[in-house]
Amino acid sequence: MKTVSVIVPAYNASAFLEETIGSILASTYPALEVVIVDDGSSDNTFALANDLASKHAQVRAFSQPNSGVSAARNRALREAVGTYILPVDADDLISRTYIANAVAVLDAQPEVKVVYAKAEFFGLRQGAWNLPTYSLHKLAMHNQIYVSAMYRKEDALAFGGYCETISGREDWEFWMSMLKTGGEVVQLSEIGLFYRIQKQSKRVSDRQNKAERIALLNERHLDFFLRELHGPLRHRRSMSPIINRVVNVWKSTTFRVTPAYNHFGLFVARLNHDFSTKGSVLYQKRNVLKRFTVENSSVVVKAFKTPSFFKSIIYGWFRKSKAKRSFEYAVRLQQVGIGTPVPIGFLECRTLGCLTTSYYASAESTCTHTFNDLIGNPIFPFRTEILTAIGEFTARLHESGIRHQDYSGGNILFEYRDGKVAIELIDLNRLKFGTVNLLAGCRNFERLNIDADALRTMAKAYAVARGFDVQLCTNSIIKMRWKKHVKQQITNL
C-alpha cells in the first residue's frame, strides 16, 4: 500500500486548521501522513500544528518565514515521504473516501497523472462547485482543476514543483507544468472536496495582478500556448486563439520537439527570442551554430541564414524549411541506425506566411573529430581503422537508400574509443532518398578531399560491404574528384 502525503500550507489558519486536519485523519485510507507547513503566521497557527502533531503520529509540523503558499507547498513536498501527494488548504475539508478512491485510480492507471473529485462550497457560499469538463486545450486558457487534486510526487519534482514567483493562480500554473507534456486526468463521481468561502477568500483575491500573471505564464509556458492557442496567452484569455489567428496572418511561429525532449519545448519555442543574446558561438558564417546548456544538457542550435525574398516564399508556402528537413531527416536516420546527433526540435518563423528564420536543435555530439582531421595527416592514430569504418558507414547509408548531397569532411564526425569507431553525420537538410547504385554511391565520395591511399581504404571497405567489385569502386572514387577541387588543383592526390 502506497503512502499518501497530504500537504497543508497554513498562514494565520488557527480558526480552521484543527477541523481541516480532523477531516483528513478521518479518511478511510490508512497509509497517509499529514505535513503542515506554517508560512510565518502571526497568530498561533504553528503552536496549534505542533499540538496536533503531538496528538497524532500521522501529523508532522514545520515552520518557515513567510514566503507564500507556493513556497510552503514546495517545503511540504520536500518533507513528504509519500508516493502520492494531496494538497489541502488549511480551511478546506475532504470526504472520508476521497483519498482511497483517488489512490485506486493512480494505482491502476499509470497513464493518469491527476485525480480529483466533485466539490461543494460552504461558508459564505453554499452549493455545488460546477467544475468544467477537463481538456488540455481549455487548460491553456482557464484553470479547470482545483488545487486539492492527487498526483505523484515524482511528477511534481520533475518540473520543480509550484512556481514561487507567480502572484495567484499558482495551482493553474502547476497543472500546466504537470500536464502539457502528456498524461491523463480523471474526475471521481463523488464529492471529495468542500471548499470554504470566506470574506477574504484566496479564490477572490487571486483575481488581482492579472497582467503580471499572464506575462509570467507566457514566459514559462510559451511552448504550450503556441501549440494550443497558436500564440501567447492574451489578457482576454478565452479570445486568445481567435486573436492569435488574426495576428498570425502577419507573423507566426511553428515548432516541434521529439517526445523524449518534450521538457525542452519552451527552450525551442523561445529560440527566436533568445538565440541572439544567449549561448556561445561555435561557428558563424552563412549559418550560425551556438551551444546552449539546457537542464544540464549541452544543446547545439543551428540558425539558418534568412532566405532571399523568392526563397522565403518557397520555404514558407511550398517546401519544407531547412530546419524542419534537418529535424525530420535526423529522426529518419536514427530509425535506420545511422549515427547523427540526437534531434531535439526545430522552430520556424514566418511573416505573411513567408519564412524569415528557422532553427534546428540537437544534442551536442560526443564525437571529438571530423573527417578533415584525417586529411594531410597520414600518422593520425588508428587512421586505417577509422577510414575503413567510414567506408562501411557510407555503405550502410547508401544501403538504407540515403545519399548526403554535401558529404564533405566537416559533416562527418568520428571518435575512436576502445577499438571501436563511432561515426555521426551532420548538416542533414540536403539528404536525398532512393536507390543508390554503384556509380551514384562512388560519386558521393567526391568531396572527401583526401590522399589516394585513404580513398583506396575507404573504397575497399565500401565495396565489400555492398558486394561491389573492389577495383571498379576504387577506380571510380579516385576518378570522380569534385570538379571544384580539380579546378583549384587541391585534390590531395
C-alpha positions in Angstrom: 0.0 0.0 0.0 1.5 3.3 -1.1 1.7 6.2 1.3 -0.2 9.4 0.6 1.2 12.7 1.9 -1.4 15.3 2.5 0.3 18.7 2.4 -1.3 21.6 4.2 0.2 25.1 3.9 -1.1 27.3 6.7 -1.0 31.0 7.2 -2.9 32.5 10.1 -5.2 29.5 9.9 -5.8 28.7 13.6 -9.5 29.2 13.3 -10.0 26.3 10.9 -6.8 24.1 11.0 -8.0 21.6 13.6 -11.2 21.0 11.6 -9.3 20.5 8.4 -6.8 18.1 9.9 -9.7 16.2 11.5 -11.4 15.7 8.1 -8.1 14.3 6.7 -7.4 11.9 9.6 -11.0 10.6 9.2 -10.1 9.2 5.9 -10.7 5.5 5.2 -7.3 5.2 3.7 -4.8 4.2 6.4 -1.4 4.8 4.8 -1.2 8.5 5.0 0.7 11.3 6.6 -0.2 15.0 7.1 2.6 17.5 6.5 1.7 21.0 7.8 3.9 23.9 6.9 3.3 27.1 8.8 4.2 30.0 6.5 5.3 32.6 9.1 1.9 33.1 10.7 1.4 35.9 13.1 -1.2 34.0 15.2 -0.8 30.7 17.0 -1.1 28.5 13.8 2.3 26.9 14.4 1.6 26.1 18.0 -1.7 24.5 17.1 0.1 22.5 14.3 2.6 21.3 16.9 -0.2 20.3 19.3 -1.9 18.3 16.5 1.5 16.6 15.7 1.9 15.6 19.4 -1.5 14.1 19.4 -1.4 12.3 16.1 1.5 10.2 14.9 0.5 10.8 11.3 0.9 14.6 11.6 4.2 16.4 11.2 4.6 20.2 11.6 7.2 22.6 10.1 7.6 26.3 10.1 9.3 28.8 7.7 9.5 32.6 7.3 6.5 34.0 5.4 7.3 33.1 1.7 3.9 32.5 0.1 1.7 29.5 -0.4 3.8 28.0 -3.3 6.9 28.0 -1.1 5.0 26.4 1.7 3.7 23.7 -0.6 7.2 23.1 -2.0 8.6 22.8 1.5 5.9 20.2 2.3 6.8 18.4 -1.0 10.4 18.1 0.1 9.4 16.8 3.5 6.8 14.4 2.2 7.6 10.7 2.2 4.5 9.6 0.3 4.4 8.3 -3.3 1.2 10.3 -3.8 0.5 13.9 -2.9 -2.8 15.5 -2.0 -2.7 19.3 -1.2 -5.4 20.5 1.1 -5.8 24.2 2.1 -5.9 24.8 5.8 -9.5 25.9 5.8 -11.0 23.2 3.5 -12.4 19.8 4.2 -12.3 16.5 2.3 -14.6 13.4 2.3 -13.7 10.2 4.1 -13.3 8.2 0.8 -11.7 10.8 -1.4 -8.1 9.6 -0.8 -8.8 5.9 -1.1 -10.7 6.3 -4.4 -8.1 8.6 -5.9 -5.3 6.1 -4.9 -7.2 3.3 -6.6 -7.2 5.2 -9.9 -3.5 6.1 -9.8 -2.5 2.5 -8.8 -4.5 1.0 -11.6 -3.8 3.6 -14.4 -0.1 4.7 -14.7 -1.1 6.9 -17.7 -3.2 9.1 -15.3 -1.3 11.9 -13.7 -4.1 13.8 -11.8 -7.2 12.6 -10.0 -9.8 15.0 -8.4 -13.4 14.8 -7.3 -16.5 16.8 -7.5 -16.7 19.7 -5.0 -19.1 21.9 -3.0 -18.8 25.3 -1.5 -19.5 26.0 2.2 -19.2 29.0 4.4 -20.3 32.3 2.9 -21.5 30.5 -0.2 -23.3 27.2 -0.4 -23.9 24.7 -3.2 -22.1 22.7 -5.9 -18.9 23.9 -7.5 -19.7 23.4 -11.2 -16.3 22.4 -12.5 -15.8 22.4 -16.2 -15.0 19.2 -18.1 -11.2 18.9 -18.4 -9.5 19.3 -21.7 -5.8 20.2 -22.2 -6.8 22.9 -24.8 -9.1 24.6 -22.4 -6.5 24.4 -19.6 -4.4 26.7 -21.7 -7.0 29.5 -21.1 -8.6 28.6 -17.8 -7.9 26.5 -14.7 -10.2 23.5 -14.6 -8.7 21.6 -11.6 -8.8 22.9 -8.1 -5.6 22.7 -6.0 -6.7 19.7 -4.0 -6.2 17.0 -6.6 -3.9 14.0 -6.1 -0.7 13.4 -8.1 2.5 11.5 -7.9 5.3 13.2 -6.1 7.9 12.3 -8.7 5.8 14.0 -11.4 5.9 17.3 -9.5 9.6 17.1 -8.6 10.4 16.5 -12.3 9.5 20.1 -13.2 10.4 21.8 -9.8 7.0 21.9 -8.1 5.0 25.0 -7.5 6.1 28.3 -9.1 7.1 30.7 -6.2 7.1 33.9 -8.3 3.6 33.8 -9.7 1.0 36.0 -7.9 -2.2 34.0 -7.7 -3.5 31.0 -9.7 -0.3 29.1 -8.8 -2.4 25.9 -9.0 -3.3 26.6 -12.6 0.4 27.1 -13.5 1.2 23.9 -11.6 -1.3 21.9 -13.6 0.0 23.3 -16.9 3.5 22.3 -15.9 2.3 18.8 -14.9 0.1 18.1 -18.0 1.4 20.0 -21.0 3.9 17.1 -21.7 1.2 14.5 -21.6 -0.8 12.5 -19.0 -4.5 11.9 -18.4 -6.8 13.4 -15.8 -9.7 11.6 -14.0 -12.5 13.2 -12.1 -14.2 11.0 -9.5 -18.0 10.9 -9.3 -18.1 11.5 -5.6 -18.0 14.9 -3.8 -14.5 14.8 -2.4 -13.7 18.5 -1.6 -15.6 21.0 0.5 -14.2 24.5 -0.4 -14.7 27.2 2.3 -15.6 30.6 1.0 -14.6 33.4 3.4 -14.8 37.2 3.0 -11.1 37.3 2.1 -11.1 34.0 0.2 -7.9 33.4 -1.8 -10.1 32.5 -4.8 -11.4 36.1 -4.8 -8.2 37.9 -4.1 -6.4 36.0 -6.8 -8.3 38.0 -9.4 -5.9 40.8 -9.0 -2.5 41.2 -10.7 -3.8 39.6 -13.9 -1.5 41.4 -16.3 1.7 40.4 -14.4 0.4 36.8 -14.0 -0.3 36.4 -17.8 3.2 37.8 -18.6 4.8 35.2 -16.3 2.7 32.4 -17.7 3.8 33.3 -21.2 7.4 33.4 -20.0 7.1 29.9 -18.5 4.7 28.2 -21.0 5.1 29.8 -24.4 5.6 26.4 -25.9 2.3 25.2 -24.5 0.4 28.3 -25.7 1.9 28.2 -29.2 0.8 24.6 -29.5 -2.7 25.0 -28.1 -3.6 28.7 -28.8 -1.4 29.4 -31.8 0.3 32.2 -29.9 0.7 33.6 -26.4 -2.0 33.8 -23.8 -3.8 37.1 -24.1 -5.4 39.3 -21.4 -8.8 38.2 -22.7 -7.9 34.6 -22.2 -10.9 33.0 -23.9 -10.2 35.1 -27.0 -6.6 34.0 -27.3 -7.0 31.5 -30.2 -9.0 34.0 -32.2 -6.7 36.9 -31.5 -3.6 34.8 -32.3 -5.0 33.6 -35.6 -5.6 37.2 -36.7 -2.2 38.2 -35.5 -0.6 35.2 -37.2 -1.8 36.4 -40.6 1.1 38.8 -40.2 3.6 36.9 -38.0 3.6 33.3 -36.9 5.9 30.6 -35.4 5.8 26.8 -35.7 7.8 24.5 -33.6 8.1 20.8 -32.8 10.2 18.6 -30.4 10.7 14.9 -30.2 8.6 13.2 -27.5 11.7 12.4 -25.4 12.5 16.1 -25.3 9.0 17.4 -24.5 10.5 19.2 -21.5 12.7 21.2 -23.9 9.6 22.6 -25.6 9.9 26.1 -24.0 13.6 26.3 -25.0 12.8 25.5 -28.6 9.7 27.8 -28.7 11.8 30.7 -27.4 14.8 30.3 -29.8 13.8 33.3 -31.9 13.8 35.4 -28.7 16.9 34.0 -27.1 19.3 33.0 -29.8 20.9 36.4 -30.4 21.6 37.1 -26.7 22.3 33.6 -25.2 24.5 30.7 -25.9 28.1 30.5 -27.1 29.1 30.7 -30.8 30.6 27.6 -32.3 30.6 28.7 -36.0 29.5 31.8 -37.7 29.4 32.3 -41.5 26.3 31.9 -43.7 24.6 30.0 -40.9 25.3 30.3 -37.1 25.9 27.5 -34.7 25.6 28.0 -31.0 25.9 25.9 -27.9 23.4 26.2 -25.1 23.2 24.4 -21.7 19.6 23.3 -21.0 18.8 21.3 -17.9 22.4 20.3 -17.6 22.5 19.0 -21.2 24.6 20.5 -24.0 22.5 21.5 -27.0 23.7 22.8 -30.3 21.4 25.1 -32.3 21.8 25.9 -35.9 20.2 29.2 -37.1 19.8 29.2 -40.9 20.5 32.3 -42.9 17.5 34.4 -43.7 16.4 33.3 -47.2 16.1 35.7 -50.1 12.6 37.1 -50.8 11.9 34.5 -53.5 13.1 31.6 -51.3 11.2 32.9 -48.3 8.0 32.4 -50.4 9.1 28.9 -51.5 10.1 27.8 -48.0 7.0 29.5 -46.5 4.4 28.0 -48.8 5.7 25.2 -50.9 8.8 23.5 -49.4 9.9 22.4 -46.0 12.4 24.7 -44.3 16.0 23.6 -43.9 15.4 23.4 -40.1 12.4 21.1 -40.5 14.1 18.9 -43.0 17.2 18.6 -40.7 14.9 17.6 -37.8 12.9 15.0 -39.8 15.9 13.6 -41.6 17.7 13.2 -38.2 14.7 11.2 -36.9 14.8 9.1 -40.0 18.5 8.4 -39.7 18.1 7.3 -36.2 15.2 4.9 -37.2 17.5 3.1 -39.6 20.5 3.0 -37.2 22.6 5.7 -38.9 24.5 7.9 -36.4 23.7 11.5 -36.0 23.4 13.9 -33.0 20.1 13.2 -31.2 17.4 15.6 -32.7 15.6 17.8 -30.2 13.4 20.1 -32.2 13.0 22.9 -34.7 11.4 26.4 -34.9 10.2 28.3 -38.0 9.2 32.0 -38.0 7.1 33.5 -40.8 5.8 36.9 -41.9 2.7 36.8 -44.1 3.4 33.1 -44.5 6.9 33.6 -45.8 9.7 32.0 -43.9 12.1 34.5 -42.2 14.2 32.5 -39.8 14.5 28.9 -38.8 16.4 26.9 -36.1 17.3 23.3 -35.6 18.3 22.0 -32.2 20.1 18.7 -31.4 22.1 17.2 -28.6 25.8 18.0 -28.9 27.7 15.2 -30.4 30.2 13.3 -28.2 32.5 12.8 -31.3 35.8 14.6 -31.0 37.0 14.8 -34.6 35.8 15.5 -38.1 37.0 13.8 -41.3 39.0 16.9 -42.0 41.4 15.9 -39.2 42.4 12.9 -41.3 43.3 15.0 -44.4 47.0 15.6 -44.8 47.7 13.6 -41.6 48.9 10.1 -42.5 50.1 9.4 -38.9 46.7 10.1 -37.3 46.2 7.4 -34.7 44.3 4.3 -36.0 43.8 6.1 -39.3 43.3 2.9 -41.3 40.7 1.6 -38.9 38.9 4.9 -39.0 38.9 5.1 -42.8 37.6 1.5 -43.0 34.8 2.3 -40.6 33.8 5.4 -42.7 33.7 3.3 -45.8 31.4 0.8 -44.1 29.3 3.6 -42.6 28.9 5.1 -46.1 27.8 1.7 -47.4 25.1 1.4 -44.6 23.9 4.9 -45.5 23.5 4.0 -49.2 22.0 0.6 -48.5 19.4 2.4 -46.5 18.6 4.5 -49.6 20.1 7.7 -48.3 22.6 10.0 -50.0 24.1 13.1 -48.4 24.5 15.8 -51.1 27.2 17.6 -49.1 29.1 14.5 -47.9 32.2 16.5 -47.1 34.9 16.5 -44.4 33.2 18.8 -42.0 30.0 16.9 -42.0 31.4 13.5 -40.9 32.2 13.3 -37.2 34.0 10.4 -35.6 35.6 9.1 -32.4 37.9 6.2 -31.9 37.5 4.6 -28.5 38.3 1.1 -27.1 38.8 -0.3 -30.6 35.6 1.0 -31.9 34.8 3.9 -34.3 31.7 5.9 -33.7 30.5 8.0 -36.7 27.9 10.6 -36.9 26.5 12.7 -39.8 25.5 16.3 -39.6 24.2 19.1 -41.8 21.3 17.0 -42.8 19.0 19.3 -44.8 20.4 18.1 -48.1 19.7 14.4 -47.9 18.2 12.6 -50.8 16.3 9.3 -50.5 16.0 6.5 -53.0 18.1 3.7 -54.5 21.9 4.4 -54.6 23.6 2.4 -57.3 27.3 1.8 -57.6 28.2 4.9 -59.7 26.0 7.2 -57.5 27.5 5.7 -54.4 31.1 6.2 -55.6 30.3 9.8 -56.7 29.2 10.5 -53.2 32.8 10.3 -52.0 33.8 13.2 -54.4 34.1 15.9 -51.8 36.2 13.8 -49.4 39.4 15.6 -50.4 42.0 13.1 -49.1 45.0 11.2 -50.5 44.6 8.2 -52.9 45.7 5.6 -50.3 43.0 6.8 -48.0 40.4 6.7 -50.8 41.5 3.1 -51.6 41.0 2.1 -48.0 37.5 3.5 -47.9 36.6 2.2 -51.4 37.6 -1.4 -50.4 35.5 -1.3 -47.2 32.6 0.3 -49.1 32.7 -2.2 -52.0 33.0 -5.3 -49.7 30.1 -4.0 -47.6 27.8 -3.5 -50.6 29.0 -6.6 -52.6 30.5 -4.5 -55.4 33.7 -5.0 -57.4 36.5 -3.5 -55.3 38.7 -2.4 -58.2 35.7 -0.8 -60.0 34.7 1.1 -56.9 38.3 2.2 -56.2 38.9 3.5 -59.7 35.5 5.2 -59.8 36.0 7.0 -56.4 39.5 8.2 -57.4 38.4 9.4 -60.8 35.3 11.2 -59.6 37.0 14.1 -57.9 34.9 17.1 -57.2 35.3 19.5 -60.1 35.9 22.4 -57.7 38.9 20.6 -56.2 40.2 19.5 -59.5 40.0 23.1 -60.9 41.8 24.5 -57.9 44.4 21.7 -58.0 43.8 20.7 -54.4 42.8 17.1 -54.8 45.5 15.9 -52.4 46.2 13.0 -54.8 
